[in-house]
Amino acid sequence: MQNWTLIIPAYNEGLRIKNSLDSLYKVFGNSIKILVVSNGSIDNTIEILKKEKEKHSNLNFLEFPDKLGKGGAILEGFKISKTKYIGFIDADDAFELVDIKKILDNFDNFDCIIASKWKGRNFFQVDEPFLRKIFSRGWNVLVRIYLGLNYKDTQAGAKFFKKEVINKMGYNFITKGFAFDVELLKKIKKNNFIIKEIYVSSKFIEGSTFSLKHCPSMFRDLLKIWLK
């Protein structure tokens, strides 16, 4: 497992980041490298990370004074990670980490794995607010139409890769925001890498940095990705 780096993009996550890290330590111990990328945080996120780093040798963090966007933060983590495998996961501790560990332990047959809360599930089985689920399914239809990405959960906040896949993609992305996920998957698919979508149990956590106000910019970014 020391061949894994797990990136956590973090924007003002002072209320949640320690609990999220504690959950990771409980399941993984020191067997993976953890890299938190704070992009434009103005709360106490960095202070917490400094204290945690003193206690955990496998934890590192990057601090950027300006907000990079979710995708921008992940890309900065990609750039400095040197392990054979690399992934990212949201800071909200929403995913069942025991299931995530099983994915990481048995990864070699794939190039990319999406930890999906929608795979094999219907609308009422997913633990999210109603309007958020409506947007999710509408976005999924648009992504299928415009980009041909026939996956149930392209916006899954946990994705894992062989580092060679990321090296092949490079770091020149159109979007650095919430549409980053679909651009990344499009690049991976275009290069004929193997993408697998696996159901992972998750729960909705209040305080998400995503809100429905991001919808217009995501749609604009989707059109840019489609036209490229």
ZIBEL-V478290 format. One record per residue. N is the residue number from 0. SS is DSSP state (helix for helix, strand for strand, loop for the rest). Layout:
# ZIBEL-V478290
n & ss
N & SS
N & SS
This chain:
# ZIBEL-V478290
n & ss
0 & loop
1 & loop
2 & loop
3 & strand
4 & strand
5 & strand
6 & strand
7 & strand
8 & strand
9 & strand
10 & loop
11 & loop
12 & loop
13 & loop
14 & loop
15 & loop
16 & helix
17 & helix
18 & helix
19 & helix
20 & helix
21 & helix
22 & helix
23 & helix
24 & helix
25 & helix
26 & helix
27 & helix
28 & loop
29 & loop
30 & loop
31 & loop
32 & strand
33 & strand
34 & strand
35 & strand
36 & strand
37 & strand
38 & strand
39 & loop
40 & loop
41 & loop
42 & loop
43 & loop
44 & helix
45 & helix
46 & helix
47 & helix
48 & helix
49 & helix
50 & helix
51 & helix
52 & helix
53 & helix
54 & helix
55 & loop
56 & loop
57 & loop
58 & strand
59 & strand
60 & strand
61 & strand
62 & strand
63 & strand
64 & loop
65 & loop
66 & loop
67 & loop
68 & loop
69 & helix
70 & helix
71 & helix
72 & helix
73 & helix
74 & helix
75 & helix
76 & helix
77 & helix
78 & helix
79 & helix
80 & loop
81 & loop
82 & loop
83 & loop
84 & strand
85 & strand
86 & strand
87 & strand
88 & strand
89 & loop
90 & loop
91 & loop
92 & loop
93 & loop
94 & strand
95 & loop
96 & helix
97 & helix
98 & helix
99 & helix
100 & helix
101 & helix
102 & helix
103 & helix
104 & helix
105 & loop
106 & loop
107 & loop
108 & loop
109 & loop
110 & loop
111 & strand
112 & strand
113 & strand
114 & strand
115 & strand
116 & loop
117 & loop
118 & loop
119 & loop
120 & loop
121 & loop
122 & helix
123 & helix
124 & helix
125 & loop
126 & loop
127 & loop
128 & loop
129 & helix
130 & helix
131 & helix
132 & helix
133 & helix
134 & helix
135 & helix
136 & helix
137 & helix
138 & helix
139 & helix
140 & helix
141 & helix
142 & helix
143 & helix
144 & helix
145 & helix
146 & helix
147 & loop
148 & loop
149 & loop
150 & loop
151 & loop
152 & loop
153 & loop
154 & loop
155 & loop
156 & loop
157 & strand
158 & strand
159 & strand
160 & strand
161 & strand
162 & helix
163 & helix
164 & helix
165 & helix
166 & helix
167 & helix
168 & helix
169 & loop
170 & loop
171 & loop
172 & loop
173 & loop
174 & loop
175 & loop
176 & loop
177 & loop
178 & loop
179 & helix
180 & helix
181 & helix
182 & helix
183 & helix
184 & helix
185 & helix
186 & helix
187 & helix
188 & helix
189 & helix
190 & loop
191 & loop
192 & loop
193 & loop
194 & strand
195 & strand
196 & strand
197 & strand
198 & strand
199 & loop
200 & loop
201 & strand
202 & loop
203 & loop
204 & loop
205 & loop
206 & loop
207 & loop
208 & loop
209 & loop
210 & loop
211 & helix
212 & helix
213 & helix
214 & helix
215 & helix
216 & helix
217 & helix
218 & helix
219 & helix
220 & helix
221 & helix
222 & helix
223 & helix
224 & helix
225 & helix
226 & helix
227 & loop
